[in-house]
Amino acid sequence: MKAELMQLARYMAAASMLILGQLCMQKESAAMWEGAEMPPIKYPESRRVEQVDDYHGTKVADPYRWLEADVRESQEVAAWVKAQNQVAREFLDAIPVRNKIEERLRELYNYERLSAPSVENGKYFFSRNSGLQNQSVLYVANAYDAPGRVLIDPNKWSEDGTVSMRSMSVSEDGRRIAYSRSEAGSDWQQIHVMEIDSGEQLSDRIEWVRFGGVAWNKQGTGFYYSRYPAPAPDEKYQRVALNQMIYFHKLGTPQSDDVLIYRRPDHPDWSFGAGPTDDGKYLVLSISRSTDPQNQVFVRPADAPSDAAWTELIGDFDNEFSFIGNVGPKFYFLTDLAAPTKRIVAMDINRPGRGQLTEVVPAAMGTLDSASILGDRLIAQYMEDVRAKVRVFDLTGASRGEVELPGLGAVGGFGGDQDDTETFYTFTSYNTPPSVYRYDVKSAESKFVRRPKVPFDPDQYAVEQVFYKSKDGTRIPMTLAYRKSLDRTRPQPTLLYAYGGYSISLTPGFSTDYITWMELGGVLAVANLRGGGEYGEQWHLAGKTLKKQNVFDDFIAAAEYLIAEKRTSREKLAIMGGSNGGLLVGAVMTQRPELFGACIPMVGVMDMLRFHKFTAGQFWRDEFGSADNADEFKALIAYSPYHVIKEGVKYPPTLITTADTDDRVVPMHSFKFGAAMQRAQAGDAPILLRIESRAGHGAGTPISKSIEFTADRWAFLVKTLEMDVAEKN
């Protein structure tokens, strides 16, 4: 069983969260807008209601509760969304440089992109996008460097490119592929099955799948998958994700005949992932209660009856135990037990329990991100100061050297079956497009396979890492990328981006969006805040629940550092983040509105008192806390972006973005936040809402929509930061 199968149930992107002060400084930051030639914006009317909730004796008003209704079910909300989009479009389309930015984005996006291959029974599978295809196409080949043939082309599923392939899994014999389809960016998926050689589409169709994948049995006659109960039609995109179940589907049978493998009605908020080990002897079950990596682990023989008992290996949520692989009854795990930066341990499942663990690879200075077993070797991917290192060990933990990487950046890959002796990985950085390499496990040699030809010159761009101190003295890393020709003697327009949550690490990665931003004369700054996983579980814990303010302090300190070092100025500094990062932007712009020249909160969690009442929100309670708890309510209400907005404050220019089919962070967060911001705004700076149609939280978004979205964001920054895009920096 592949190691990633044990984490499917809990990893969701994100996701995949003060009282205002310093009003005199706010006047300074608003000066450029008071004197700017900007016509006053007439915002759509946002009706207010008399809704007041009692939280542990504290009365909290929620005047925009009506905006929580699904845009598909409420004509009033749909009309409001249309009016908000019209206001945003009038502003954005009037920016002269916007169309030129979109043209340049199309040029940069128009290059061939190929993923690293995966291998099953001598067949190589990889995705390819010729350039401007809305969705990447899945290919199969008989050699890793062969052109292959088209296996699945999602671009044929819809005219507008909004139906995407979200996941795929090939049976061990290489005969069949199970893949999932998603419409309009929704987390809901349908699983289909195809014969690989003939391309025949089988009758199998699995509904009501989300936050999970497919794990084939050893024989290739069926697969394990997770699903939820079917929601009522009007609750499809907002219903809380409860009562996940694991089923086994036998090929050629209807879903109604699928065999229930596991459920926990006594814990409806738990989620599960299950799949067989690579040798086919055992079925491994991982249980999570949130998006936190800590989990329970159970095992039983793969051929046991569906109602057979499970052997408990780990029965609590105190630590992470990510299954790596096994040699007979000896199971290998990546764990944070007694190792905040993580280590590899082994357990004989005939003698289960923490007390029976043996250490295989001890914790190191760098954070152990992931590990896999390939050809009797442990391939361990580490991160040291946000830079990738890959170390190799034998199964006893003895060092067998490192994988030599082509530079300082990020790597991904090293997947495959345990008996594979070849694997593939990608290497990338902010100025380096993803390059594919083949790694031979026996010879320990890497071979370059391919690199995309992007119409830009990487030698014209610089990437550097700096460190700064947060409010409490914590040392925070930040990466800067910019054109080498940029005038470093004066402040420059700067886009500060961060995430800071869910133990997710921000690593260097190539982006045509960012290249376009740097071509416009902008500096990119990416801060690695607490709450992420850059320095292990302690780094994550230092930025969650009651310590969430640390994340905001880290982000504010990044802005202050950039200004103090004269890299930028308040008027030239923009901040941007998505999902949990959207919450981050919403929180800091309401705490320190005088500090920023522009803000772009994307698909953010803005109502911290009610997030757990919608879709995946219940999984986030361990990360944020819950208003149902008195102590956590006090922490949440102190920074909840929607609730801390104050009338009479001059907020910076803000572009709030969301999508109508976002069923991860439902769009009501952005709707309510935007309505409250527009009402409260005391200055002339625009508060715009851009609501994408037939799109979700981000995954599966067509290339055409992505280009338009980025053109809008960069045009907004060019306008609000008063950038001279014609100036030779």
ZAKEMI-534853 format. One record per residue (C-alpha): x, y, z; residue number from 1. Coordinates in steps of 0.001 Angstrom, whole numbers, plus 500000, padded with zeros to 6 digits. Layout:
// ZAKEMI-534853
- x/y/z/resi
- X/Y/Z/NUM
...
END
This chain:
// ZAKEMI-534853
- x/y/z/resi
- 500000/500000/500000/1
- 501291/503451/499095/2
- 502093/505664/502088/3
- 499910/508514/500861/4
- 496773/506363/501113/5
- 496947/506613/504881/6
- 496590/510393/504752/7
- 493878/510873/502114/8
- 491083/511180/504650/9
- 492626/514063/506578/10
- 494561/516150/504027/11
- 492291/518810/502555/12
- 493620/521845/501142/13
- 493214/524273/502197/14
- 493387/523525/503134/15
- 493362/522470/501505/16
- 492580/532001/511414/17
- 492207/542761/517510/18
- 491039/545423/518313/19
- 492052/548172/515837/20
- 494282/551036/516782/21
- 496762/553593/515536/22
- 494147/555687/513714/23
- 496616/558472/513083/24
- 498763/556115/510972/25
- 495653/555019/509087/26
- 495256/558598/507871/27
- 498757/558506/506426/28
- 498180/555257/504545/29
- 494935/556576/503087/30
- 496512/559760/501741/31
- 497233/558357/498300/32
- 493594/557358/497916/33
- 492233/560687/499146/34
- 494165/562455/496414/35
- 493783/559821/493711/36
- 491504/560311/490717/37
- 489136/557504/491589/38
- 485390/557881/491038/39
- 483384/556962/494120/40
- 482155/553386/494034/41
- 478469/552725/494584/42
- 478291/549302/496200/43
- 475258/547041/495951/44
- 472869/547267/498855/45
- 473587/544609/501489/46
- 470503/544089/503578/47
- 471043/543838/507347/48
- 469001/541639/509665/49
- 468429/541624/513419/50
- 470356/538444/514144/51
- 472078/538238/517533/52
- 473609/535065/518989/53
- 474561/534337/522581/54
- 478020/532830/523008/55
- 478665/531964/526645/56
- 476903/535137/527782/57
- 478364/537389/525084/58
- 475896/538812/522557/59
- 477273/538804/519001/60
- 475442/540432/516088/61
- 475411/538728/512689/62
- 473597/541194/510405/63
- 474487/539401/507191/64
- 473322/535921/508199/65
- 471095/535834/505091/66
- 474237/535708/502917/67
- 474904/532201/504206/68
- 472231/530840/501856/69
- 473461/528810/498869/70
- 473645/531030/495792/71
- 471886/528249/493835/72
- 468938/528196/496221/73
- 468468/531911/497006/74
- 467457/534377/494305/75
- 468324/537246/496633/76
- 471886/536012/497193/77
- 472284/535282/493480/78
- 471217/538833/492613/79
- 473598/540258/495227/80
- 476483/538199/493806/81
- 475708/539407/490282/82
- 475674/543023/491446/83
- 478968/542658/493343/84
- 480627/541099/490307/85
- 479409/543951/488139/86
- 481007/546521/490437/87
- 484274/544576/490492/88
- 484284/544165/486715/89
- 483702/547855/486111/90
- 486715/548674/488287/91
- 489036/545961/486961/92
- 488151/546290/483280/93
- 488843/550025/483426/94
- 492500/549430/484318/95
- 494374/550067/481034/96
- 497111/547493/481595/97
- 494784/544618/482512/98
- 494410/543200/478996/99
- 498160/543387/478386/100
- 498756/541445/481603/101
- 496318/538770/480447/102
- 498056/538564/477068/103
- 501430/538087/478740/104
- 500011/535431/481048/105
- 498714/533513/478031/106
- 502171/533666/476480/107
- 503828/532382/479626/108
- 501242/529658/480256/109
- 501591/528382/476693/110
- 504337/525836/477253/111
- 504298/522057/477428/112
- 504026/520739/480977/113
- 504609/517083/481841/114
- 504438/515503/485273/115
- 506818/512939/486679/116
- 505721/509434/485614/117
- 504288/506794/487905/118
- 504802/503125/487083/119
- 502578/500073/487339/120
- 503498/496700/485787/121
- 505754/498231/483151/122
- 503360/500997/482160/123
- 504239/504644/482734/124
- 501518/507176/483477/125
- 501981/510931/483321/126
- 499958/514078/482719/127
- 500621/516501/479896/128
- 499310/519932/479047/129
- 500238/521303/475646/130
- 500057/524830/477029/131
- 496628/526400/477172/132
- 494510/523284/477601/133
- 492017/523899/480385/134
- 492756/520517/481945/135
- 495879/518355/481767/136
- 495594/515093/479822/137
- 496592/511673/481208/138
- 498958/509632/479034/139
- 500249/506049/479212/140
- 503536/504849/477700/141
- 505713/501742/477626/142
- 508857/503678/478562/143
- 509432/506667/480827/144
- 510848/508786/478005/145
- 508345/507727/475325/146
- 505637/510134/474070/147
- 502883/507685/474966/148
- 499222/507844/473988/149
- 496227/509697/475376/150
- 494413/507671/478015/151
- 492016/510211/479558/152
- 491324/513707/478235/153
- 489150/515694/480677/154
- 488894/518558/478160/155
- 486278/516496/476329/156
- 484014/516331/479378/157
- 482736/519913/479178/158
- 482841/522832/476766/159
- 484046/525317/479365/160
- 486697/523036/480892/161
- 485119/523045/484350/162
- 484902/519247/484713/163
- 488243/517919/485939/164
- 489994/514694/486873/165
- 490882/514898/490555/166
- 492602/511568/491298/167
- 493578/508281/489685/168
- 494772/504837/490760/169
- 496005/501971/488570/170
- 495506/498321/489512/171
- 498717/496435/490255/172
- 498438/494357/487089/173
- 498250/497549/485031/174
- 494967/496499/483402/175
- 492537/499050/484805/176
- 492464/502591/486088/177
- 490004/504096/488543/178
- 489732/507858/488310/179
- 487500/510535/489794/180
- 485687/513409/488117/181
- 484656/516690/489725/182
- 482366/519361/488313/183
- 482836/523112/488748/184
- 485594/522696/491332/185
- 483413/520894/493877/186
- 484945/518542/496416/187
- 482280/515990/495453/188
- 483675/513399/493072/189
- 482442/510430/491049/190
- 484701/507415/490507/191
- 484823/505722/487081/192
- 486813/502719/485811/193
- 488493/502149/482440/194
- 490302/499261/480729/195
- 493732/500703/479984/196
- 494668/498755/476840/197
- 491348/499053/475045/198
- 490144/502342/476527/199
- 486786/500724/477253/200
- 484760/502571/479864/201
- 483318/500106/482386/202
- 479877/500435/483915/203
- 481223/501027/487430/204
- 480278/504425/488887/205
- 480733/505464/492509/206
- 478932/508522/493908/207
- 479239/510804/496959/208
- 482985/510595/497318/209
- 485093/513431/498752/210
- 488290/513730/500805/211
- 489497/510294/499792/212
- 490892/508130/497016/213
- 490957/504616/495611/214
- 493076/501688/496847/215
- 492951/498573/494639/216
- 493096/495103/496125/217
- 496055/492899/495201/218
- 494035/490927/492644/219
- 492748/494007/490810/220
- 489152/492815/491120/221
- 487965/495791/493157/222
- 488990/498683/495348/223
- 488469/500396/498700/224
- 487092/503922/498819/225
- 485552/506369/501271/226
- 482173/508080/500855/227
- 479553/510114/502680/228
- 475784/509685/502877/229
- 473955/511260/499951/230
- 472849/514803/500911/231
- 469514/516369/500108/232
- 469671/518208/496752/233
- 469546/521641/498396/234
- 472307/520725/500883/235
- 474862/519342/498452/236
- 477306/522245/498677/237
- 476836/523286/502307/238
- 476043/520215/504403/239
- 478548/519417/507139/240
- 480839/516497/506240/241
- 479793/513841/508762/242
- 479563/510045/508861/243
- 482282/509088/506402/244
- 482440/505338/505633/245
- 484875/502918/503989/246
- 483464/500546/501365/247
- 484835/497851/499057/248
- 483610/497902/495482/249
- 483774/494745/493361/250
- 484130/495488/489656/251
- 481035/494908/487582/252
- 478588/495325/490452/253
- 476373/498305/491346/254
- 477409/500631/494155/255
- 474393/499470/496148/256
- 476098/496061/496481/257
- 479355/497491/497846/258
- 480535/495999/501139/259
- 480806/498248/504191/260
- 484291/497928/505673/261
- 484279/500525/508435/262
- 482153/503272/509958/263
- 481884/504956/513354/264
- 478386/506314/513985/265
- 479491/507056/517558/266
- 482067/509495/516107/267
- 480407/511005/513022/268
- 483120/513681/512754/269
- 485950/511172/512278/270
- 487379/510360/508847/271
- 489080/507252/507487/272
- 491546/505945/504929/273
- 492091/502254/504176/274
- 494094/500163/501742/275
- 496124/496968/501440/276
- 499841/496676/502025/277
- 502023/496198/498946/278
- 502331/492477/499607/279
- 498531/492208/499717/280
- 498523/490449/503088/281
- 497115/493161/505326/282
- 494482/495875/505242/283
- 495580/499036/507065/284
- 493084/501530/508467/285
- 493974/505086/509512/286
- 491529/507192/511529/287
- 491668/510984/511890/288
- 489442/513317/513846/289
- 490534/516542/512150/290
- 493036/517897/509662/291
- 495768/517384/512259/292
- 498286/514678/511269/293
- 497816/512755/514521/294
- 495919/509517/513900/295
- 494930/506035/515018/296
- 496059/502917/513143/297
- 494422/499477/512915/298
- 495191/496390/510843/299
- 493669/493031/509914/300
- 494313/490344/507257/301
- 493326/491534/503794/302
- 491289/488384/503156/303
- 489349/488656/506428/304
- 485531/488934/506309/305
- 484119/492458/506231/306
- 482979/492171/509846/307
- 486292/490760/511135/308
- 487925/492370/514157/309
- 490725/494894/513774/310
- 494020/494797/515645/311
- 494767/498108/517301/312
- 498286/499350/516624/313
- 497766/502946/517780/314
- 494525/503724/519598/315
- 494697/507449/520359/316
- 495304/510778/518630/317
- 498411/511796/520543/318
- 500853/511414/517650/319
- 501184/511054/513911/320
- 501766/507524/512601/321
- 501918/507638/508799/322
- 502300/504167/507356/323
- 505318/503852/505051/324
- 505376/500135/504208/325
- 506012/496697/505631/326
- 508240/493654/505464/327
- 505954/490874/506616/328
- 504616/491785/510065/329
- 507217/494539/510491/330
- 505482/497833/509805/331
- 507340/501111/509222/332
- 505881/504458/510279/333
- 506797/508125/510084/334
- 505978/509586/513498/335
- 506309/512689/515642/336
- 506335/510595/518839/337
- 509221/511951/520937/338
- 510419/513716/517779/339
- 508852/517063/516800/340
- 510833/517040/513535/341
- 509734/513405/513022/342
- 511544/510101/512682/343
- 510994/506588/511293/344
- 510083/503713/513600/345
- 509103/500068/513171/346
- 506543/497887/514925/347
- 505942/494147/514869/348
- 502163/493998/514538/349
- 502131/490750/516487/350
- 503283/492857/519440/351
- 501480/496165/518873/352
- 501683/499335/520928/353
- 503961/502279/521563/354
- 506047/500298/524002/355
- 507101/497898/521257/356
- 508445/500459/518800/357
- 512019/500354/517572/358
- 513723/503410/516142/359
- 514965/503009/512581/360
- 515887/506561/511533/361
- 516258/509045/514400/362
- 515083/512643/514276/363
- 517418/515070/512562/364
- 517822/518818/512430/365
- 515685/519053/509327/366
- 511992/518213/509317/367
- 511151/514785/507892/368
- 508347/515497/505431/369
- 507718/512073/503937/370
- 509288/508679/503330/371
- 508815/505686/501080/372
- 510221/502156/500768/373
- 511631/501338/497342/374
- 513903/498431/496498/375
- 514880/497723/500128/376
- 515713/501361/500694/377
- 514048/504077/502741/378
- 513871/507303/500736/379
- 513388/510133/503238/380
- 512523/513683/502158/381
- 513660/516389/504583/382
- 513357/520144/504756/383
- 516079/522291/506270/384
- 515261/526005/506433/385
- 512626/525410/503730/386
- 515149/523774/501398/387
- 514825/520162/500328/388
- 517219/517340/501128/389
- 516674/513674/500280/390
- 518484/511026/502307/391
- 518627/507280/501699/392
- 518764/504533/504345/393
- 518590/500765/504310/394
- 515783/499090/506229/395
- 517902/498912/509385/396
- 518354/502700/509331/397
- 521968/502693/508155/398
- 522774/505691/505967/399
- 523211/505050/502258/400
- 523924/508624/501246/401
- 521853/511417/499738/402
- 520118/512041/496457/403
- 522118/514790/494788/404
- 519747/517608/493913/405
- 520432/520184/491186/406
- 520166/523157/493515/407
- 518294/524770/496393/408
- 514585/524304/495985/409
- 511730/521864/496497/410
- 511338/518230/495470/411
- 508348/515951/495134/412
- 507874/512340/494136/413
- 509825/509192/495066/414
- 506628/507134/494929/415
- 506047/503593/493751/416
- 505636/500023/494915/417
- 508060/498644/497463/418
- 509706/496292/494964/419
- 510296/499049/492403/420
- 513945/499876/491753/421
- 513206/503044/489803/422
- 511282/506104/490829/423
- 510807/509669/489640/424
- 510894/513090/491242/425
- 510592/516752/490313/426
- 512777/519656/491354/427
- 511659/523284/491240/428
- 512324/526749/492625/429
- 510837/530219/492157/430
- 512943/530755/489042/431
- 513244/527104/487940/432
- 510388/525302/486144/433
- 509661/521778/487453/434
- 512329/519412/486104/435
- 511734/515648/486074/436
- 514435/513186/487166/437
- 514630/509388/487262/438
- 516276/507853/490316/439
- 517776/504360/490117/440
- 517543/502867/493594/441
- 520223/500197/493005/442
- 522879/502478/491555/443
- 521764/505513/493597/444
- 522006/507659/490485/445
- 519712/510404/489237/446
- 519131/510993/485540/447
- 517637/514130/484071/448
- 514502/513330/482052/449
- 512943/516609/480941/450
- 512372/520265/481701/451
- 509673/522476/480184/452
- 510665/525271/477834/453
- 509128/528393/479319/454
- 509370/531663/477372/455
- 511412/533493/479995/456
- 515068/533756/481010/457
- 515644/532361/484537/458
- 519079/533998/484701/459
- 517369/537385/484925/460
- 515800/536540/488283/461
- 517273/536343/491761/462
- 516061/534252/494691/463
- 517327/534890/498206/464
- 516369/533812/501688/465
- 516289/536168/504670/466
- 515376/535727/508319/467
- 513556/538206/510535/468
- 512270/538265/514099/469
- 508612/538150/515031/470
- 506993/540063/517881/471
- 508145/537540/520492/472
- 511632/537156/519020/473
- 510983/533948/517043/474
- 513216/533670/513970/475
- 511114/533387/510783/476
- 512410/532537/507293/477
- 511240/534419/504214/478
- 512143/533964/500553/479
- 512386/536895/498145/480
- 512317/536664/494349/481
- 512698/539518/491868/482
- 514320/540636/488644/483
- 518049/541116/489036/484
- 517787/544455/487245/485
- 515438/545808/489913/486
- 516625/549036/491525/487
- 517536/547931/495055/488
- 518275/551482/496222/489
- 514607/552382/496695/490
- 511410/550693/497883/491
- 509682/548560/495270/492
- 506127/547192/494903/493
- 506100/543989/496912/494
- 503625/541135/497206/495
- 503847/539375/500571/496
- 502295/535891/500604/497
- 501919/533330/503404/498
- 499726/530543/504769/499
- 500607/529611/508354/500
- 498428/526650/509242/501
- 497587/522935/509175/502
- 501263/521957/509352/503
- 501483/522821/505642/504
- 504879/524050/504473/505
- 505410/526665/501774/506
- 508339/525514/499661/507
- 509905/527205/496616/508
- 507903/526481/493474/509
- 507826/527848/489953/510
- 504777/529901/488988/511
- 504085/531709/485723/512
- 501803/533978/487754/513
- 504737/535093/489872/514
- 507012/535484/486845/515
- 504450/537895/485392/516
- 504333/539799/488679/517
- 508117/540134/488705/518
- 508117/541232/485052/519
- 505781/544046/486086/520
- 508492/545227/488474/521
- 507169/543544/491586/522
- 509028/541707/494328/523
- 507648/538399/495618/524
- 508061/537686/499345/525
- 506948/534348/500801/526
- 507049/534074/504604/527
- 507138/530720/506401/528
- 505006/531480/509437/529
- 504319/529424/512522/530
- 501340/527149/512121/531
- 503014/525539/509110/532
- 505193/522445/509122/533
- 508512/523979/508113/534
- 510152/523175/511454/535
- 508107/520193/512566/536
- 505121/519736/514820/537
- 506237/522282/517420/538
- 506194/524944/514696/539
- 502639/523900/513871/540
- 501504/523870/517491/541
- 502938/527351/518043/542
- 500415/528751/515562/543
- 497129/526926/516199/544
- 494031/527315/518415/545
- 494821/529632/521339/546
- 498192/530520/519775/547
- 496818/531563/516383/548
- 497738/535186/517046/549
- 501389/534143/516687/550
- 500722/533534/512987/551
- 499318/537023/512517/552
- 502207/538539/514474/553
- 504669/536673/512244/554
- 502999/538070/509114/555
- 502861/541607/510455/556
- 506545/541338/511432/557
- 507361/540266/507863/558
- 505690/543418/506550/559
- 507496/545594/509080/560
- 510823/543967/508186/561
- 510364/544625/504468/562
- 509528/548257/505197/563
- 512351/548743/507720/564
- 514868/547253/505268/565
- 513536/549666/502626/566
- 512651/546784/500345/567
- 509242/548384/500070/568
- 507000/550978/501718/569
- 503556/550840/503296/570
- 502042/552331/500173/571
- 503787/549782/497930/572
- 503176/546663/500025/573
- 500405/544209/499140/574
- 499458/541048/501016/575
- 497764/537964/499602/576
- 496740/534530/500861/577
- 494203/531832/500149/578
- 491962/529620/502308/579
- 493673/529617/505718/580
- 495892/532239/504099/581
- 492752/534206/503243/582
- 491911/534200/506942/583
- 495472/535393/507584/584
- 495025/538393/505272/585
- 491590/539173/506719/586
- 492958/539083/510252/587
- 496044/541242/509745/588
- 494322/543840/507548/589
- 491729/544393/510271/590
- 494359/544465/513009/591
- 496819/546725/511170/592
- 494981/548448/508285/593
- 497547/551238/508150/594
- 500352/548829/507279/595
- 499333/547750/503784/596
- 498820/549346/500397/597
- 496511/546594/499109/598
- 495026/543297/500293/599
- 493827/540203/498403/600
- 492140/537646/500701/601
- 491186/534614/498592/602
- 488561/531991/499554/603
- 489225/532870/503189/604
- 487694/531625/506431/605
- 486264/534918/507727/606
- 483525/533949/510202/607
- 485399/532117/512938/608
- 482270/531559/515031/609
- 480288/529559/512448/610
- 482849/527910/510143/611
- 482244/524476/511676/612
- 478604/524476/510625/613
- 479380/524066/506916/614
- 480910/521296/504755/615
- 484512/520514/505815/616
- 484555/523125/508584/617
- 484023/520599/511350/618
- 487471/519148/510547/619
- 489108/522493/511370/620
- 488110/522675/515034/621
- 491408/521196/516198/622
- 493251/523817/514150/623
- 491241/526893/515123/624
- 489215/525915/518151/625
- 485446/526233/518328/626
- 483039/528918/519502/627
- 481217/526118/521334/628
- 484076/526211/523855/629
- 484144/529311/526092/630
- 487925/529759/526178/631
- 488322/529184/522467/632
- 485416/531529/521721/633
- 487305/534370/523424/634
- 490333/533732/521224/635
- 488268/533424/518046/636
- 486149/536551/518547/637
- 489324/538564/519134/638
- 490536/538054/515556/639
- 487580/536732/513508/640
- 487846/539036/510453/641
- 484094/539413/509962/642
- 483517/540365/513599/643
- 486386/542815/514218/644
- 485602/545171/511348/645
- 485074/548687/512741/646
- 483117/551490/511154/647
- 485039/554730/510641/648
- 488309/552981/509775/649
- 490102/553641/506486/650
- 490875/550168/505228/651
- 493349/549573/502390/652
- 492212/548734/498852/653
- 490900/545181/499010/654
- 489975/542565/496410/655
- 488050/539730/498090/656
- 487797/536615/495937/657
- 485737/533444/496189/658
- 483782/531049/493945/659
- 480167/529954/493834/660
- 480937/526211/493997/661
- 483496/526394/496783/662
- 482243/523655/499090/663
- 485465/523606/501119/664
- 485384/527181/502467/665
- 481824/528101/501532/666
- 481543/531530/499882/667
- 479380/532956/502683/668
- 482643/533771/504493/669
- 483725/536174/501765/670
- 480174/537431/501215/671
- 479649/538461/504842/672
- 483164/539866/505201/673
- 482816/541903/502006/674
- 479399/543301/502925/675
- 480663/544362/506355/676
- 483841/545901/504897/677
- 481936/547924/502311/678
- 479625/549333/504983/679
- 482457/550140/507412/680
- 484917/551664/504938/681
- 485614/555299/505860/682
- 488077/556012/503059/683
- 487850/556026/499279/684
- 489865/552826/498755/685
- 487824/550189/496929/686
- 486450/547080/498630/687
- 485641/544695/495774/688
- 484211/541183/495661/689
- 485131/538963/492729/690
- 483005/535793/492714/691
- 484000/533185/490113/692
- 481235/531068/488562/693
- 481446/527305/488097/694
- 484588/527112/490196/695
- 485479/525882/493666/696
- 488268/526164/496192/697
- 490957/526010/493513/698
- 491514/522414/492430/699
- 490362/521665/488904/700
- 490065/525315/487865/701
- 490428/525616/484071/702
- 493536/527346/482748/703
- 491380/529987/481074/704
- 489781/530967/484387/705
- 493156/530888/486163/706
- 494649/533320/483647/707
- 491701/535712/483931/708
- 491853/535537/487724/709
- 495551/536361/487863/710
- 495162/539176/485332/711
- 492526/540712/487611/712
- 494730/540398/490703/713
- 497847/541869/489112/714
- 495858/544665/487450/715
- 494302/545499/490809/716
- 497762/545760/492363/717
- 499144/547825/489489/718
- 496310/550287/490047/719
- 496175/550388/493824/720
- 499954/550366/494409/721
- 500319/552996/491667/722
- 502919/550930/489835/723
- 504616/552399/486795/724
- 504706/549251/484687/725
- 506512/551046/481872/726
- 509370/552042/484152/727
- 512626/550130/483613/728
- 513455/548892/487105/729
END
